[in-house]
Amino acid sequence: MFQFKHMKPALLGALIVIGLALHSNPAKAAGTETLTVAGGCFWCVESDFESVSGVKEVVSGYTGGKTANPTYKDVTKGSTGHFEAVQIKFDPAKVSRDQLLHMFFRSIDPTDAGGQFCDRGASYRSAVFVASNAQSKSATAAKQAAQNALGKKIVTPILPAAQFYTAEDYHQDYYKGSKRVLTRFGAIKQSDAYKRYRQGCGRDARVKQLWGGDAPFVGH
């Protein structure tokens, strides 16, 4: 057995510091991977994947287009080429890329090329943006598995990762915001407005219709 008493004090101290750092920050030690997907309204995709164990953070933003530093208004006009998208930052030791992609395809309508649910137009299309050969292989396999399971053509494209622009602050974590916003229902909490939007848009109803019990986020 190795005897610590024969180790030089400086080296022993350094090893203790490293050990404490790894113990106190296991997420950093395990590393982080980022997966970029578009699934219609980024509020909903962010809400879904922030509920997954092993996901550290989900950031709403814009990607896939040519306009630099686009605003929400720019993107929704449809002239930028950008998708509403999210970056899912996760710990591969706790949840795998394959698991997340499996869940992603079953949380959207991948048969719809014109948008998602009530949100129509180019900016609301679904897509997976891959940043490596490994991500490309995983996405291709997940898409094929979804097509086999659904028995319908999957039109969600797999695209090369592009510059990702973080959306405005008010879009981040919109689903759990406490700020009051004016809606057609009157002034209500942002989180309540989100719930009404999601239900009114028919997202969960359509996902349940397509995927049944395989839909990972319906009713969560």
C-alpha positions in Angstrom: 0.0 0.0 0.0 1.2 3.5 -0.9 2.4 5.4 2.2 1.5 9.1 2.3 4.0 9.6 5.1 6.8 9.3 2.6 5.4 11.9 0.2 6.8 15.4 0.2 4.5 17.9 2.0 4.1 20.2 -1.0 3.1 17.3 -3.3 0.7 15.9 -0.7 -0.9 19.3 -0.2 -1.4 19.7 -4.0 -3.1 16.3 -4.2 -5.4 17.1 -1.4 -6.4 20.4 -3.0 -7.1 18.6 -6.3 -9.1 15.9 -4.5 -11.2 18.4 -2.7 -11.9 20.4 -5.9 -13.0 17.2 -7.7 -15.2 16.2 -4.8 -16.8 19.7 -4.4 -17.4 20.2 -8.2 -18.1 16.8 -9.8 -20.1 18.4 -12.6 -17.1 20.3 -13.8 -14.9 17.3 -13.5 -17.3 15.2 -15.6 -17.4 17.8 -18.3 -20.3 19.4 -20.2 -21.6 18.8 -23.7 -23.9 21.2 -25.6 -26.7 20.0 -27.8 -28.5 22.5 -30.0 -32.1 21.8 -31.1 -35.1 23.7 -32.5 -38.5 22.5 -31.6 -40.9 25.4 -32.2 -41.4 27.9 -29.3 -38.1 28.0 -27.4 -40.0 28.7 -24.1 -41.5 25.2 -24.3 -38.3 23.4 -25.3 -36.4 25.1 -22.5 -39.1 24.2 -20.0 -39.1 20.5 -21.1 -35.4 19.9 -21.0 -34.6 21.8 -17.8 -36.7 19.2 -16.1 -34.3 16.4 -17.2 -31.9 15.1 -14.6 -28.3 15.7 -15.7 -29.2 18.8 -17.7 -27.3 21.7 -16.2 -28.9 24.6 -18.2 -31.0 25.3 -21.3 -30.5 28.6 -23.1 -33.0 30.1 -25.6 -31.7 31.7 -28.7 -31.5 31.9 -32.5 -29.4 29.9 -35.0 -29.2 28.6 -38.5 -29.6 32.0 -40.3 -27.3 34.7 -41.7 -28.4 37.8 -39.8 -25.9 38.7 -37.1 -27.2 39.5 -33.6 -30.9 39.2 -34.5 -33.7 40.3 -32.3 -36.9 38.4 -31.6 -38.7 40.8 -33.9 -36.2 40.2 -36.7 -36.5 36.4 -36.4 -40.3 36.2 -36.2 -40.6 38.3 -39.3 -39.1 35.3 -41.1 -36.4 37.1 -43.1 -33.3 36.1 -41.1 -33.3 32.4 -41.8 -32.9 31.8 -38.1 -34.7 29.1 -36.1 -35.9 29.7 -32.5 -33.6 27.2 -30.8 -32.1 26.1 -27.5 -28.7 25.0 -26.3 -29.0 22.1 -23.9 -25.9 22.0 -21.6 -25.7 18.6 -19.9 -23.4 16.2 -18.0 -22.8 13.1 -20.2 -22.1 11.1 -17.1 -25.7 11.6 -15.9 -27.7 11.8 -19.1 -26.5 10.8 -22.6 -26.8 12.6 -25.8 -28.7 9.7 -27.3 -31.2 9.9 -24.4 -31.7 13.6 -25.0 -32.2 13.2 -28.7 -34.7 10.3 -28.2 -36.7 12.6 -25.9 -36.4 15.5 -28.3 -38.0 13.8 -31.3 -40.8 12.6 -29.0 -41.5 16.1 -27.7 -42.2 17.7 -31.0 -44.2 16.9 -34.2 -41.3 15.9 -36.5 -43.7 15.3 -39.4 -44.4 19.0 -39.7 -42.2 21.0 -42.0 -44.0 24.3 -41.7 -43.6 25.1 -38.0 -44.7 23.5 -34.8 -48.2 23.3 -33.5 -49.9 26.8 -33.6 -46.7 28.5 -34.4 -46.2 28.7 -38.2 -43.4 29.9 -40.3 -39.7 29.3 -40.9 -38.5 30.4 -37.5 -40.6 27.8 -35.8 -39.4 24.8 -37.8 -37.7 21.9 -36.0 -34.1 20.9 -36.5 -31.1 19.3 -34.8 -27.8 21.2 -35.2 -24.7 19.0 -34.9 -21.3 20.2 -33.9 -19.3 16.9 -34.3 -19.3 13.6 -36.1 -20.4 12.0 -32.9 -23.4 14.3 -32.6 -24.2 13.7 -36.3 -24.2 9.9 -35.8 -26.4 10.2 -32.7 -28.9 12.5 -34.4 -29.1 10.3 -37.5 -29.8 7.3 -35.4 -32.3 9.0 -33.3 -34.1 10.4 -36.3 -34.3 6.9 -37.9 -35.5 5.3 -34.6 -38.2 8.0 -34.4 -39.3 7.3 -38.0 -39.4 3.6 -37.3 -41.4 4.1 -34.1 -43.9 6.5 -35.7 -44.2 4.9 -39.0 -44.3 8.3 -40.7 -41.7 10.3 -42.6 -39.6 12.5 -40.3 -38.9 15.9 -41.9 -36.8 17.4 -39.0 -33.5 18.1 -40.7 -30.0 17.5 -39.2 -27.9 20.6 -39.9 -24.4 21.7 -39.2 -24.1 23.8 -36.1 -23.9 27.5 -36.7 -23.4 30.7 -34.7 -25.9 30.6 -31.8 -27.2 34.0 -30.6 -28.6 34.1 -27.1 -32.2 35.5 -27.0 -33.2 38.5 -25.0 -33.2 38.2 -21.2 -37.0 38.2 -20.9 -37.1 35.0 -23.0 -34.9 33.0 -20.6 -36.8 30.8 -18.1 -40.0 32.5 -19.3 -42.0 29.5 -18.1 -41.3 30.2 -14.5 -41.2 34.0 -14.4 -43.2 35.8 -11.7 -43.4 39.1 -13.5 -46.9 40.2 -14.5 -47.6 40.4 -18.2 -50.6 41.8 -20.1 -52.5 39.1 -22.1 -56.0 38.7 -23.5 -56.8 37.1 -20.1 -55.7 40.3 -18.4 -52.6 41.0 -16.4 -51.3 37.6 -15.1 -48.0 36.1 -13.9 -45.6 35.2 -16.7 -45.7 31.5 -15.6 -49.4 31.4 -15.9 -49.3 33.1 -19.3 -46.9 30.5 -20.4 -49.2 27.6 -19.3 -52.1 29.2 -21.1 -50.1 29.7 -24.2 -48.8 26.1 -24.2 -52.3 24.7 -23.8 -53.9 27.0 -26.3 -51.2 26.2 -28.9 -52.1 22.5 -28.6 -48.5 21.4 -28.1 -49.1 18.7 -25.6 -52.3 17.5 -27.2 -50.6 17.0 -30.6 -47.5 15.3 -29.1 -49.7 12.9 -27.1 -51.7 12.2 -30.3 -48.5 11.3 -32.1 -46.4 9.6 -29.4 -48.9 8.4 -26.8 -47.2 7.1 -23.7 -43.7 7.6 -25.3 -44.1 11.4 -25.0 -41.7 12.3 -22.2 -43.0 15.7 -21.2 -46.7 15.7 -21.6 -48.4 16.7 -18.4 -45.1 17.4 -16.6 
